[in-house]
Amino acid sequence: MALIELSGIERRFQLGDTTVNALAGVNLRIDSGEYVAVMGPSGSGKSTLLNLLGLLDRPDAGSYRLENRDVTTLTADEQARVRSTRIGFVFQSFHLVPRLTAAENIALPMTLAGIAPAERERRVALALQSFGLEHRADHKPDQLSGGQRQRVAIARATIMQPPLILADEPTGNLDRHTGEEVVNLLEALNAQGVTLVVVTHDPGMGERARRRLVMEDGRLKFDSANAAG
């Protein structure tokens, strides 16, 4: 079943007198449960595509259907609701709130969604255990290692049990061993049925994905799902 359907997506930016076609005529379908790596050189449109999939940006033309719903026509508030419940984000620089503890950062999406305190506490306790963070619950981000911060970020991204996780260079700030642990966590979530879309420059990570997309000059130049053999 299609989770994501992009049709004729265009995204343009004006830089002085120059129009940059960040995305040009992108058509893409991603089914529920897929594991997709988005690759390509800097400036190829990878991050623009991820921002659009995450409803952090709107296309200039074309349609985006998420779970068979045209989300390009939604208001900003409606998009925010979809974003908070149906999409989880994992970023290279973690994006944790510095003044909040690990447990409070994980709970943040539920707090914003108005989930009852008892349910928040139950889910956070389970997440801390699942991600090996029980002894770091009261630590703030500056008291955590890079790997621990990324685990908090993944726990926060999945606490609302979204069907889609978008990861932008999730191992970019981590050493190889810690990066491997983070990739294993993301792949375990995918094995449980979560759709995983990862932007990466790392060829090794790209090879691990079951499907690879290569962007170039705002266009989808290669899709391993359509490759011969």
N, C-alpha and C positions, 0 to 999 in steps of 0.2 A: 504494500500500500504506500502511495506517495505521501511523504511527510512535507517535502519542499518541492514546489514547482515554480520555476522562474521562466517567464516568457517575454522575450524581446526587451530585456532590461538594459536601460541606458542610464549612465550617471556622468554628468559633465561638471567640471569646475573651471572657473574663470581665473586665470593667473595673468594679471595685467591685460594685455591685448590678446592673449593666447587662450583658446579654449582647449582644455585637456579632457579627452574622452577616457575617463577612469574605468568605465565599463561600457562596452559597445556591443549591443545585440546579443546579450548572454541568455541562452536557453539552457535550463538545467533541471533535472529531476533527481531528487535523492529520496530513496525509500526508507521507511522506518527500519531502524536497526543497522543501517549502513555505517561503515567506518571509512571516512573519506579524508585524504590529505590534499590540501590545496597548495600548490608549489608554483615557482616562477621567480624571475629576478625582481629586485626592488623596483617599485613603480609599475608593476605589471597589473595591479588591480586586486591583489589578494586581500588586503585589509579592507578595501572598499567593499568587496564582495561580502566579507565577514560582517562588517558593520551593517550592511543592508539585510543580511540574513538575521541579524540580531535586533533588527528594528531600531538601530541607533542612527540610521540614515534612511532617506527616502529616494527612490529612483526618479529620474526626470521623465522616463517613459517605460512602458512595460508593466507587467503584473507579477506579483509575488503571492502565491497561495501557500499558506501554512496550515497543515491539517485540513485541507480543502476549503480554507477560508481566505478570501482575498484581503490580506492585511494591509495592502497599499492604500485602501480606501478608508481605513480607520482613522479616527481622530488621534491626537497625541496622547490623550488620556487612555483611550482604548488600546493603543499600541503599548503603552506602559503596563497595562494590566496583563496583556499577552506576554510581554517580555518578562514580567515578574513571576509568572506561573508556568510558562511553557518553554522558556529558554534559560539555560545556565551558561555563564561566561567564566572562562579561565584565561587570565592575561599573563604575559611575560613578566610584568612588574607587580603582579599579585593584586594590587588595588585594594589592600585591606585598609580599614579605618584605623589610624595609628592610636587613637585614644581608647579603642575598644579591645577587650580581651579576645582570645581565640574563640571562646564560647559565644561571646557577644557578636563577633563578626559572623560566625556561622548562623546565629539566630536572626541576623538583620533582615533577610528577605521575609521571614515569617512575621517579624515585628511590623514591617511595612505593609504586609498583607492582612494584618489584623488577626492573626491566629492566636488563640487563647494561650495564656502563659503556661499552663500545665502541659499542653500539647507541644509548645515550643521547647520546654525543658526536656520532655521525653525524647523528642527528635534529636535535640542537640547532644544529649547523653549518648544516644545510639551512634550518632555521627562521630563523636569524639572517640568512641571505642572502635568503630569501624576503620578509622583513619589513624589509629595508634597515637592519639593526641590526649588521652585521659590525663596525663601528668602535665599537660601544657594548657589546660583549659583556662587558667587565670593569668596566663602570660600575654603581654601585649606584643604586637608584631616585632618591635625592636628587640625583644627578648627571645625571638625564635630564629632558628636557622632558615636558610633559603628553602630547603626542602620542607621544613615544617610549615613555613608560610604558604607554600604552594599547596600543601595538603589541606590547610585551613581554607584556602581559596576554592579548592575542589569540593570540600565539604559544604561550603557556602553555596556553590553553584548547583549542588544536587539536593539541597535540603528541601526544596519545594517539589522534588521528584519530577523535574521537567523531562519531556521526551527527547529534547535536543540539547546537546552540549557543544558550544563553540569555543575552541581553544586557539589563542593567537600566540604562537611561539612559546608554548607552555614550559619548555625546558631551556629557553634562551638564557636565563640568568642562573642556571644551575650547573654544577659539575656533572661529568658523565654518569657517575654512579647514582647520584641523586636524581638526575634526569631520567635514568632508567626506571627508578622506583616510581616516579610520577607518571611515566608512560604506562607502566604496568597497572597503576591505579585507574587511569583513564580507560585502558583496554578492558579491565575487569568490569567497569561500568557498561561498556559497549557489549560485553558478553552477556550482561543482564538485560539487554534490549534497548539501551539508550543509544540514540543516533549520535555519532561523534564526528564532528567536522573540525579538522586541525589545519591551521596555516603554519607551515614550517619551511625553513631553509635547509633543514637537515635531511640529506638524502636517505640516511639510515631510517629515520622516522617515516619518511615518505614510503619507503619500501615495506614497512610494517603494515601500513594501511591496506585494506582490501581493494580500495579504489583510489586512483590518483588522478587529480585534475591539474593541468598545467596552464597557467595564465600567461599571456604575453600581450602587452599594449592594450589592456582592457578587454581582451577577447579570450575565450576558452579555446586554447590551441590544441589541447590533447585531453582525452578522457579515456582512461584505461578500460572503462566498461564498454567502449566502442571499438577497442583495438582488436585487430585480427588475432586469432589463435586462442 
